[in-house]
Amino acid sequence: MSITRFIDFGAITVTLFEDIPLELDNGGTLSNLRVTYHSYGTPQDTAYLVCHALTGSSAAHLWWWELFEVGNLLDPQIAYTLCINVLGSCYGSSGAQDFGLLPITIGDMVQVQAALLEHLGVKKVRVLGGSMGGMQALEWVRRFPERLEKAAIIGSPQAQTVWSAGFNVVARAIIQNDPAWQNGNYTEQPRSMGLARMIGMLTYRSPQSLQLEQSGPSPTQPNKNAIETYLHYQAEKLLERFDANCYLLMMNAMDAFKVDSSELQGNFVPTLVVGISSDVRYPPQVCRDLAANLGASQYWELESMYGHDAFLVETIPLEERLRKFFAK
């Protein structure tokens, strides 16, 4: 049994698939789905759709705030932007608290997004996202190309890599072998989710950035190393704000993600694929391979020492490149 988590101020929630259920990729259906989203700017026929990552929320202004600054890509005085909490998450949209660990896919998440945009009267979409958000953007390219003007896929693969899936296998095992998990029927978050997060954090940053920022003694606790207190801090933050079953559900969706090259070659949607120079989760070659297989695409590499998380850290050069791409 999942625990409903905090919904960011300003979120809007609607109910979709009341009359006709959502048909899931893996079989089965879901009805009466809550869909939570944030809206920025004046509604228009064309909208930017920001797709969030694994533990993100629809409050894109909190985790990608630089893109919303005056004159930047998503400036609300200029652009109309939507960010939707994905199916399966715990920030307002229907998730594991509603339908348990029923297998869902990245494609199912995108079907829900498309239904919401239709509900809101959005006719054309400019989609962008990083990590799991980039997987969603690629699904948009595959499933709804006629509704897209452009797409930007940041730090994401054509298919889940064995390397990345391996870390998710470990994370799931840590949680599911914890007696406190109780086969998903917990009443308090199993603390093992924090341990799983600690392992994940080591893959979201590069060795260079950790060496630079987390070497030496802890600045907050005597007789401890900085890397120890940093990882424990990250674990506690996730335990406070996220849900273990939703974490499992979405890692499963990521590990099942795959788009065949035959589905990419005929793409006509102008697409920017962004790799990150120090990313160990999805190394630059993974992103270059996606761009090489994807028609109508171009590749750009974000030079950064911050690893996979660079798309959330190095936002100034990233925003400049995205603004140039979407402006053409």
C-alpha positions in Angstrom: 0.0 0.0 0.0 1.6 3.3 -1.2 1.5 6.5 0.8 0.3 9.6 -1.0 2.9 12.3 -1.0 2.9 16.1 -0.9 1.6 17.9 -4.0 3.4 21.1 -4.8 1.4 24.3 -4.4 -0.1 25.5 -7.7 -0.7 22.0 -9.1 -3.9 21.3 -11.0 -5.6 17.9 -10.9 -8.2 16.6 -13.3 -9.7 13.1 -13.8 -9.4 11.5 -17.3 -10.4 8.2 -18.8 -13.8 8.2 -17.1 -15.8 6.9 -20.1 -13.2 5.1 -22.1 -10.4 3.4 -20.1 -6.7 3.7 -20.8 -5.4 0.6 -22.6 -2.0 -0.3 -21.2 0.8 -1.6 -23.3 1.2 -4.7 -21.2 -2.6 -5.5 -21.3 -5.3 -4.5 -19.0 -7.0 -1.1 -18.5 -7.1 1.7 -16.0 -10.0 4.1 -15.6 -10.7 7.3 -13.7 -7.1 8.4 -13.6 -6.0 11.5 -11.7 -3.6 13.6 -13.7 -1.8 16.4 -11.9 0.0 19.1 -13.8 1.5 22.6 -13.6 0.7 25.3 -16.2 2.8 28.3 -17.0 1.9 31.3 -19.2 -1.1 32.1 -21.2 -2.9 29.0 -22.8 -2.2 28.7 -26.5 -2.7 26.2 -29.3 1.0 25.3 -29.1 2.7 24.4 -25.8 6.1 23.3 -24.5 5.7 20.0 -22.6 8.4 19.5 -20.0 8.8 15.8 -19.0 10.2 15.1 -15.6 12.7 12.5 -14.4 12.3 9.5 -12.1 11.7 11.2 -8.8 10.7 14.6 -10.2 7.3 16.3 -10.0 5.2 18.5 -12.3 6.6 21.6 -10.5 9.2 22.3 -13.2 9.7 25.8 -11.9 11.3 24.4 -8.8 13.8 22.0 -10.4 14.5 23.8 -13.8 13.8 27.3 -12.6 16.5 28.9 -14.8 14.6 28.0 -18.0 11.6 30.1 -16.7 13.6 33.3 -16.1 12.9 36.4 -18.1 13.9 36.0 -21.7 14.7 32.4 -21.4 13.1 29.5 -23.2 10.1 29.0 -20.9 9.6 32.6 -19.8 5.8 32.6 -18.9 5.5 36.0 -20.6 6.5 34.4 -23.9 5.8 30.7 -23.7 3.0 28.4 -22.7 4.4 25.5 -20.8 2.9 22.4 -19.2 4.6 19.8 -17.0 2.6 16.7 -16.1 3.2 14.4 -13.1 3.6 11.0 -14.8 1.3 8.0 -14.4 2.7 5.9 -11.6 4.3 8.7 -9.6 3.3 10.0 -6.1 2.9 13.8 -6.7 -0.8 13.8 -7.4 -1.3 11.6 -10.5 -2.7 8.1 -10.1 0.2 5.8 -9.1 1.0 2.8 -7.0 -1.2 4.0 -4.2 -4.1 3.4 -6.6 -3.2 0.4 -8.7 -0.3 -1.2 -6.9 2.7 -2.5 -8.9 0.7 -3.2 -12.1 3.3 -2.9 -14.9 3.1 0.3 -16.8 5.4 1.6 -19.5 6.9 5.0 -20.6 4.4 4.7 -23.4 1.5 4.5 -21.0 2.8 7.7 -19.3 2.9 9.5 -22.7 -0.6 8.3 -23.6 -1.9 10.0 -20.4 0.0 13.2 -21.3 -1.5 13.2 -24.8 -5.0 12.8 -23.4 -4.5 15.7 -21.0 -3.2 18.0 -23.8 -6.2 17.1 -25.9 -8.4 17.9 -22.9 -6.7 21.3 -22.6 -7.1 22.0 -26.3 -3.3 22.0 -27.1 -2.9 21.1 -30.8 0.9 21.3 -31.2 3.7 20.3 -28.8 7.3 21.1 -28.3 8.5 18.4 -26.0 11.7 18.3 -23.9 13.0 16.3 -21.0 16.1 14.7 -19.4 16.8 11.1 -18.2 13.4 9.4 -17.8 11.9 12.7 -19.2 14.0 12.1 -22.3 12.5 8.7 -22.7 9.1 10.3 -22.6 10.1 12.8 -25.3 11.3 9.9 -27.5 8.0 8.1 -27.0 6.3 11.3 -28.2 8.4 11.2 -31.3 7.4 7.6 -31.9 3.7 7.7 -31.0 2.5 11.2 -31.8 4.8 12.8 -34.4 1.9 14.6 -36.1 1.3 16.5 -32.9 5.0 17.6 -32.5 6.8 20.7 -33.7 10.1 19.7 -32.2 11.6 17.5 -29.5 14.7 17.6 -27.3 16.0 14.4 -25.7 18.5 15.0 -23.0 20.8 12.4 -21.4 18.5 9.5 -22.5 19.0 6.3 -24.5 17.2 4.6 -27.3 16.7 1.6 -25.0 17.5 1.1 -21.4 21.2 0.1 -21.1 22.2 -3.1 -19.2 24.5 -0.9 -17.1 21.7 1.3 -15.9 19.2 -1.5 -15.5 21.8 -3.3 -13.3 21.7 -0.5 -10.8 17.9 -0.6 -10.8 18.0 -4.3 -10.2 20.1 -3.7 -7.1 17.8 -0.8 -5.9 14.7 -3.0 -6.3 16.4 -5.9 -4.4 17.3 -3.6 -1.5 13.8 -2.4 -1.1 11.9 -5.7 -1.8 14.2 -7.7 0.6 13.5 -5.3 3.4 11.1 -6.8 5.9 9.6 -3.3 6.4 8.5 -3.3 2.8 5.9 -6.0 3.6 5.3 -7.0 0.0 4.3 -3.4 -0.7 1.8 -3.2 2.2 3.8 -0.8 4.4 2.4 2.0 6.5 5.7 3.9 6.8 8.2 4.3 4.0 10.8 1.5 4.2 14.1 3.0 5.0 15.7 0.7 2.5 14.5 3.2 -0.2 17.1 5.6 1.2 19.9 3.1 0.8 18.7 2.4 -2.8 18.9 6.2 -3.4 22.4 6.4 -2.1 23.6 3.9 -4.6 21.7 5.7 -7.4 23.3 9.0 -6.4 26.7 7.6 -7.1 25.7 7.1 -10.7 24.0 10.5 -11.1 27.2 12.4 -10.5 30.7 11.8 -12.0 33.7 10.6 -10.1 35.3 14.0 -10.8 32.5 16.0 -9.3 32.3 13.8 -6.2 36.1 14.1 -5.8 35.9 17.9 -6.0 32.8 18.5 -3.9 32.6 15.6 -1.4 36.2 14.8 -0.5 37.7 15.5 3.0 35.8 15.8 6.3 32.2 16.5 6.5 31.2 20.2 6.9 28.2 19.3 9.0 29.3 16.4 11.2 32.6 16.0 13.0 34.5 12.7 12.6 32.7 11.8 9.4 33.6 12.1 5.7 31.8 14.5 3.4 30.7 11.8 1.0 29.1 9.9 3.9 27.0 12.8 5.1 26.2 13.8 1.6 24.8 10.4 0.7 22.8 10.1 4.0 21.4 13.5 3.4 20.2 12.5 -0.1 18.7 9.3 1.3 16.7 11.2 4.0 15.5 13.8 1.5 14.0 11.0 -0.7 12.4 9.3 2.3 10.7 12.5 3.2 9.2 13.2 -0.2 8.8 10.0 -2.3 7.1 6.6 -2.1 8.8 3.2 -2.4 6.2 1.5 -4.5 6.2 4.4 -7.0 10.0 4.2 -7.1 9.8 0.5 -8.0 7.0 1.0 -10.5 8.9 3.7 -12.5 12.2 1.9 -12.4 10.4 -1.1 -13.9 9.1 1.2 -16.6 12.5 2.6 -17.4 14.0 -0.9 -17.6 11.4 -2.0 -20.1 12.0 1.0 -22.3 13.1 0.3 -25.9 12.6 1.8 -29.3 13.7 -0.2 -32.3 15.9 1.5 -34.8 13.4 0.7 -37.5 10.9 3.0 -35.7 13.4 5.8 -35.6 14.8 6.0 -39.1 11.7 7.5 -40.6 11.3 10.3 -38.0 10.4 13.7 -39.5 10.2 15.7 -36.2 13.2 18.0 -35.8 14.9 16.5 -32.8 17.8 17.6 -30.7 19.6 14.8 -28.8 21.8 16.0 -26.0 24.6 13.9 -24.5 26.6 14.8 -21.4 30.3 14.5 -21.5 30.8 13.0 -18.0 27.6 11.0 -17.8 28.2 7.5 -16.5 24.5 6.5 -16.4 24.0 7.1 -20.1 27.5 7.9 -21.6 27.7 10.3 -24.6 28.1 7.4 -27.0 24.7 6.1 -26.1 23.2 9.5 -27.0 25.3 9.7 -30.2 24.0 6.3 -31.2 20.4 7.5 -30.7 21.0 10.5 -32.8 22.6 8.4 -35.5 19.6 6.1 -35.7 17.0 8.9 -35.5 16.0 10.7 -38.6 15.7 14.5 -38.7 18.0 14.7 -35.6 21.1 16.6 -34.5 23.5 15.9 -31.7 24.9 18.3 -29.2 27.1 17.5 -26.2 26.9 19.4 -22.9 30.5 19.7 -21.5 30.2 19.2 -17.8 31.9 17.4 -14.9 28.6 16.9 -13.1 27.7 13.6 -14.7 24.1 12.6 -15.5 22.7 15.4 -13.2 24.4 18.0 -15.4 21.0 18.8 -17.1 19.8 20.0 -13.7 23.1 21.8 -12.8 24.6 23.2 -16.0 21.3 24.9 -17.0 22.8 28.1 -18.5 24.6 26.5 -21.5 21.8 24.0 -21.8 19.1 26.6 -21.9 21.0 28.6 -24.5 21.3 25.6 -26.7 17.7 24.6 -26.3 16.5 28.2 -27.0 18.5 28.3 -30.2 17.1 24.9 -31.3 13.5 25.7 -30.6 13.7 29.2 -32.1 14.7 28.0 -35.5 
